[in-house]
Amino acid sequence: MENAFLIIFDIETTRNSLTNKEEIIELACIKINNSFEVLDEFYTLIKPPCSLSYITKVKTGINDSDLNDKPSLENILASLLNFIKEDMIIAHNAKFDYKVLEENFNRYNLNIKNPFVDSLSLLKTIFPNEKCSLISLKDKFRINKNHHRALDDVHSLREILIHSNRYYSEKFNKN
């Protein structure tokens, strides 16, 4: 990752009962270098085109009133694209995040071309006999941050990557 940046990415969504699609309600990214230092951060709550589902409210603690004065997804896409540029993106369970992001980009005739890495798959190779959900890994590494909140989850994943890199380096004696 020399002279390159990695974007740690997470979204929180709600199911739109009319379209049966996931709507982004919270988006967070941090840009890190090869030393895992945070160089920049992008965070926003987003007003979706539908009401939040009950399960979304319970899981995230976000309510419709929290989003009333927030920008729509369309209004933050240019800023998001400027932030992620062409950098590699890593997300926990990236298939979900990528699918939702791609669907939402397509809605506005935009494409996402960034390479996506799934930290879930990556961490399962490092810890093959362990649960690798974000919650399990946060417990394993004693990371005390909220779950199902995008900004806390990207910072948690950064800490997990630091611990995992250290573990891998020690186990295989590699730098």
KEKE-3310 file (N, C-alpha, C; in steps of 0.2 Angstrom, whole numbers, plus 5000, padded with zeros to 4 digits):
npx = (5004:5010:5012:4999:4982:4970:4953:4942:4926:4909:4891:4875:4858:4841:4826:4817:4800:4792:4800:4807:4821:4837:4840:4852:4856:4866:4883:4900:4917:4935:4951:4966:4983:4998:5002:4992:4987:4975:4970:4960:4943:4926:4910:4892:4875:4860:4846:4833:4822:4811:4802:4810:4813:4806:4816:4828:4828:4829:4841:4851:4848:4845:4833:4818:4817:4830:4835:4828:4833:4844:4855:4850:4854:4858:4863:4875:4884:4893:4903:4907:4912:4923:4930:4933:4940:4950:4954:4957:4944:4939:4928:4918:4910:4908:4902:4888:4888:4894:4885:4873:4878:4882:4869:4863:4871:4869:4856:4858:4864:4878:4894:4903:4920:4930:4941:4935:4937:4934:4934:4929:4930:4944:4948:4943:4952:4964:4960:4954:4947:4938:4924:4920:4913:4909:4905:4910:4924:4927:4924:4934:4946:4944:4938:4929:4917:4902:4890:4883:4883:4889:4901:4908:4909:4918:4930:4932:4934:4946:4954:4953:4960:4973:4976:4975:4984:4996:4995:4996:5009:5017:5014:5018:5030:5032:5034)
npy = (4994:5006:5023:5024:5025:5019:5016:5015:5009:5011:5009:5012:5006:5007:4997:5001:5000:5002:5001:4990:4990:4994:5009:5021:5028:5032:5036:5032:5035:5032:5038:5030:5028:5017:5014:5014:5026:5038:5049:5057:5060:5056:5059:5057:5059:5054:5059:5048:5042:5037:5031:5026:5009:4999:4989:4995:5007:5001:4994:5004:5015:5027:5039:5044:5058:5062:5063:5072:5085:5082:5080:5074:5058:5061:5074:5072:5064:5069:5075:5063:5055:5063:5062:5048:5045:5036:5026:5011:5002:4996:4986:4979:4964:4967:4964:4967:4981:4986:4982:4989:5002:5003:5001:5013:5023:5020:5024:5038:5039:5036:5029:5017:5014:5010:4998:4985:4978:4964:4964:4954:4942:4942:4942:4930:4922:4924:4921:4907:4898:4905:4916:4929:4941:4958:4962:4951:4952:4964:4961:4952:4959:4969:4981:4995:5002:5009:4998:4995:5009:5019:5027:5024:5010:5010:5015:5005:4994:4999:4998:4984:4979:4984:4976:4963:4964:4965:4952:4943:4947:4943:4929:4924:4930:4941:4957)
npz = (5000:4997:4996:4994:4998:5009:5010:5024:5025:5029:5030:5036:5034:5029:5026:5012:5011:5000:4988:4991:4993:4999:5008:5011:5026:5035:5033:5033:5031:5033:5029:5027:5030:5025:5038:5046:5050:5053:5041:5035:5036:5033:5035:5037:5041:5033:5024:5021:5007:5013:5027:5043:5046:5059:5064:5060:5068:5081:5080:5076:5084:5078:5074:5064:5066:5068:5056:5048:5045:5037:5023:5007:4999:4986:4987:4993:4986:4977:4985:4992:4982:4979:4990:4991:4979:4969:4977:4986:4994:5009:5018:5031:5027:5014:5002:5004:5007:4995:4985:4989:4989:4975:4969:4973:4968:4954:4953:4951:4940:4941:4943:4953:4954:4962:4969:4979:4995:5005:5022:5031:5024:5023:5036:5041:5035:5042:5055:5056:5064:5071:5076:5065:5065:5066:5079:5086:5084:5089:5103:5105:5103:5113:5110:5113:5106:5099:5091:5075:5071:5059:5059:5071:5068:5057:5063:5073:5064:5059:5070:5073:5061:5063:5075:5069:5059:5067:5074:5063:5058:5069:5070:5057:5056:5048:5041)
capx = (5000:5015:5010:4992:4977:4964:4947:4938:4919:4903:4885:4869:4853:4834:4823:4811:4795:4789:4804:4810:4828:4840:4841:4857:4854:4872:4889:4906:4923:4941:4956:4971:4989:5000:5004:4985:4985:4969:4972:4955:4937:4920:4904:4886:4868:4857:4838:4831:4816:4806:4803:4815:4810:4807:4822:4833:4828:4831:4848:4855:4846:4843:4825:4816:4818:4837:4837:4824:4836:4850:4855:4848:4860:4860:4867:4882:4887:4899:4908:4909:4917:4929:4934:4936:4944:4950:4957:4954:4939:4938:4922:4916:4904:4909:4897:4882:4890:4895:4878:4869:4882:4881:4862:4862:4875:4866:4850:4859:4869:4885:4897:4908:4925:4935:4941:4932:4940:4930:4937:4926:4934:4951:4949:4942:4959:4968:4957:4950:4942:4935:4919:4923:4908:4912:4904:4915:4931:4927:4925:4941:4951:4942:4936:4923:4913:4895:4889:4878:4884:4894:4908:4911:4911:4924:4935:4932:4937:4953:4958:4954:4965:4979:4977:4976:4991:5001:4995:4999:5016:5020:5013:5022:5036:5032:5032)
capy = (5000:5011:5029:5023:5026:5014:5019:5010:5011:5008:5012:5010:5007:5005:4994:5005:4995:5003:4998:4984:4992:4997:5016:5023:5033:5035:5034:5035:5033:5035:5037:5028:5026:5010:5014:5014:5032:5041:5055:5061:5057:5058:5056:5061:5056:5055:5058:5043:5044:5033:5031:5021:5003:4998:4986:5000:5011:4997:4992:5010:5021:5033:5039:5048:5065:5063:5063:5077:5091:5080:5080:5068:5055:5064:5080:5071:5060:5073:5075:5056:5053:5067:5059:5041:5046:5029:5022:5004:5002:4990:4986:4972:4961:4972:4963:4971:4988:4987:4981:4995:5008:5003:5003:5020:5027:5019:5028:5045:5038:5037:5022:5016:5010:5008:4991:4984:4972:4962:4962:4948:4936:4943:4941:4923:4918:4925:4918:4903:4895:4910:4920:4935:4946:4964:4962:4946:4954:4970:4958:4948:4964:4973:4987:4997:5007:5007:4994:4998:5016:5019:5030:5019:5004:5011:5016:4999:4990:5001:4995:4977:4978:4985:4970:4958:4964:4963:4945:4940:4948:4939:4922:4922:4933:4945:4964)
capz = (5000:4997:4993:4992:5004:5010:5013:5027:5023:5032:5029:5039:5029:5031:5020:5009:5009:4993:4983:4993:4992:5005:5008:5015:5031:5038:5029:5036:5028:5035:5024:5031:5026:5026:5045:5049:5053:5050:5037:5034:5038:5029:5039:5036:5041:5026:5025:5015:5004:5016:5035:5045:5049:5067:5066:5059:5074:5086:5079:5076:5088:5074:5072:5058:5068:5068:5049:5045:5042:5034:5016:5004:4996:4980:4989:4996:4982:4974:4991:4993:4976:4979:4996:4990:4973:4966:4982:4988:4999:5013:5022:5034:5023:5008:4997:5005:5006:4988:4982:4991:4986:4968:4967:4974:4963:4948:4953:4949:4934:4943:4944:4958:4951:4967:4971:4986:4999:5011:5028:5034:5021:5025:5043:5042:5033:5048:5061:5053:5068:5076:5073:5063:5064:5069:5086:5089:5084:5094:5109:5105:5104:5118:5107:5116:5102:5097:5085:5070:5069:5054:5061:5076:5065:5053:5068:5075:5059:5059:5076:5071:5056:5067:5079:5065:5056:5072:5075:5057:5057:5074:5068:5052:5056:5042:5042)
cpx = (5004:5012:5002:4988:4972:4959:4943:4931:4914:4897:4880:4863:4846:4831:4817:4806:4791:4793:4807:4818:4830:4842:4847:4855:4860:4878:4895:4912:4929:4946:4962:4977:4992:5002:4997:4983:4979:4971:4966:4948:4931:4914:4898:4880:4865:4849:4836:4824:4810:4807:4807:4810:4811:4814:4828:4834:4831:4839:4853:4854:4845:4836:4824:4818:4825:4839:4833:4827:4843:4849:4853:4855:4863:4864:4874:4886:4894:4905:4911:4914:4923:4933:4937:4940:4944:4954:4953:4950:4939:4932:4921:4909:4903:4904:4890:4883:4891:4889:4874:4872:4881:4874:4860:4865:4872:4860:4851:4864:4876:4888:4902:4913:4930:4935:4939:4936:4935:4934:4935:4930:4941:4952:4948:4948:4964:4966:4952:4945:4939:4929:4922:4918:4911:4911:4909:4922:4932:4928:4932:4947:4950:4941:4929:4920:4906:4895:4883:4877:4890:4901:4911:4913:4917:4931:4937:4936:4945:4957:4959:4959:4972:4981:4979:4982:4997:5001:4998:5006:5020:5020:5017:5028:5037:5031:5027)
cpy = (5006:5017:5029:5024:5020:5017:5014:5013:5008:5012:5009:5011:5005:5002:4999:5000:4996:5000:4992:4984:4995:5004:5018:5029:5036:5032:5037:5031:5036:5033:5036:5027:5019:5009:5014:5020:5035:5048:5060:5057:5060:5055:5060:5056:5058:5054:5054:5045:5040:5034:5025:5015:5002:4995:4991:5005:5008:4996:4998:5015:5027:5033:5044:5056:5067:5065:5069:5082:5089:5080:5073:5064:5059:5070:5078:5067:5063:5073:5068:5054:5057:5064:5052:5040:5039:5024:5016:5005:4996:4991:4979:4970:4966:4970:4967:4978:4990:4987:4987:5001:5009:5004:5010:5025:5026:5023:5035:5044:5039:5029:5023:5012:5007:5000:4990:4977:4970:4960:4956:4942:4936:4940:4933:4919:4919:4922:4913:4899:4899:4914:4927:4941:4952:4964:4957:4948:4960:4967:4955:4953:4970:4980:4990:5003:5004:5002:4996:5005:5016:5022:5026:5013:5005:5012:5009:4994:4992:4997:4987:4975:4979:4979:4964:4958:4963:4955:4941:4941:4944:4932:4920:4926:4937:4953:4967)
cpz = (5000:4993:4991:4999:5003:5013:5017:5027:5027:5031:5034:5035:5033:5025:5018:5007:5003:4987:4984:4992:4998:5004:5013:5020:5035:5034:5032:5032:5032:5030:5029:5027:5028:5034:5049:5052:5049:5047:5036:5036:5034:5033:5038:5038:5035:5027:5019:5013:5007:5024:5037:5047:5056:5068:5065:5065:5080:5086:5079:5081:5085:5073:5067:5060:5067:5061:5045:5042:5039:5027:5013:5001:4990:4981:4992:4992:4979:4979:4992:4988:4977:4985:4994:4984:4970:4971:4983:4994:5003:5018:5025:5030:5017:5003:4998:5004:4999:4984:4983:4988:4978:4965:4968:4970:4956:4947:4950:4943:4935:4944:4949:4955:4956:4968:4978:4989:5005:5017:5032:5031:5023:5032:5045:5040:5039:5054:5059:5058:5073:5072:5071:5061:5068:5076:5089:5089:5088:5101:5110:5106:5109:5115:5109:5112:5101:5091:5081:5070:5065:5056:5066:5073:5060:5058:5071:5071:5058:5064:5075:5066:5059:5071:5075:5061:5061:5073:5069:5056:5063:5072:5063:5051:5050:5044:5037)
residu = (MET:GLU:ASN:ALA:PHE:LEU:ILE:ILE:PHE:ASP:ILE:GLU:THR:THR:ARG:ASN:SER:LEU:THR:ASN:LYS:GLU:GLU:ILE:ILE:GLU:LEU:ALA:CYS:ILE:LYS:ILE:ASN:ASN:SER:PHE:GLU:VAL:LEU:ASP:GLU:PHE:TYR:THR:LEU:ILE:LYS:PRO:PRO:CYS:SER:LEU:SER:TYR:ILE:THR:LYS:VAL:LYS:THR:GLY:ILE:ASN:ASP:SER:ASP:LEU:ASN:ASP:LYS:PRO:SER:LEU:GLU:ASN:ILE:LEU:ALA:SER:LEU:LEU:ASN:PHE:ILE:LYS:GLU:ASP:MET:ILE:ILE:ALA:HIS:ASN:ALA:LYS:PHE:ASP:TYR:LYS:VAL:LEU:GLU:GLU:ASN:PHE:ASN:ARG:TYR:ASN:LEU:ASN:ILE:LYS:ASN:PRO:PHE:VAL:ASP:SER:LEU:SER:LEU:LEU:LYS:THR:ILE:PHE:PRO:ASN:GLU:LYS:CYS:SER:LEU:ILE:SER:LEU:LYS:ASP:LYS:PHE:ARG:ILE:ASN:LYS:ASN:HIS:HIS:ARG:ALA:LEU:ASP:ASP:VAL:HIS:SER:LEU:ARG:GLU:ILE:LEU:ILE:HIS:SER:ASN:ARG:TYR:TYR:SER:GLU:LYS:PHE:ASN:LYS:ASN)
# end
